[in-house]
Amino acid sequence: MTDRNVNAAPPEAATKFPWPPVLFAGAIALPWLLTVYAPLPWPGLNDAAAYWVGVAFGAFGLLLIGSALWTLHAHQTTYLPHRSATALVTSGPYRRFRNPIYLGEALLLLYGAQMTQSIWFVGAALLFGVLVTALQIVPEERHLEATFGETYLAYKARSRRWI
């Protein structure tokens, strides 16, 4: 389902800076550097089951990101986090999650933790979640509420921010 913005002039974008891709790049680079130069012992298991759980996180993360981008494209609205939304998309992965791209990126970081056996990636996933929520999601939710009003509030009530 899609709800088009009926306002003549949509409100200004939620943010002027594209925080999510910058935060995600940092959440990959920093733990990788820390893993190389300041490794910590891996508290997780190093067995086939743990490996496949990591692979499942990575696969589900890629699936979420890909299907979310496809859904946004199909509804002809932006996927750029620093642009104004022109449609409220509530289908595809957006039916269940309000932020499937960011959730997918967090899952990819957890995949990276298992594959590199680096606790730094777990910390990066948590920090990414906190920072993307504060810097992007909360302003984005205000933007969507201002743009789509009651329709967005109803969607927000029936879907989850993260999981």
C-alpha positions, 0 to 999 in steps of 0.5 A: 500500500502507498499513501501519496503526500497530498500537500502541495509543498512537502515539508523539508526533508528529515535531515540534510545530511545522509547519516545512515550510509556514513554511519554504516561505513563507519560501523564497518571500518572502525571495527575492522581496524579495531579487529586488526590493531586491538583484537579482543577474544571472541566470546561466541562459539566457533562451530557450524551452527554459529557459522550458519546463524551468522550466514542467516543474519547476513542473508536476511539483512541483504534480503531486507535491504534489497526488498526495501529498496525495490519496494521504494523504487516500485512506489516511486519514492526516494530511498535517499535518507536526506530527501523528502518522502513523496509516498508512505510505503506500507507494503513489502518489508515495510508492512512489518518494519518501519526501517527495514534498510537500517535493520538489514544493515545492523544484521549485516554487522552481526554477520560480520561479527560472526564471520570475523569472530570480532566482538568489535562488530557486535559493538558497532551494530549496537552503536549503529542502532543507537546513532541511526535512531537518534540522527535519522529515524527520530527526525524521519518519523517527525517528517513522516508525521508532518507529511502524512499525518493520521495515515502515518500515525496509524501505520506507526501503531501497527508496525515496529521500528526495529524488530 
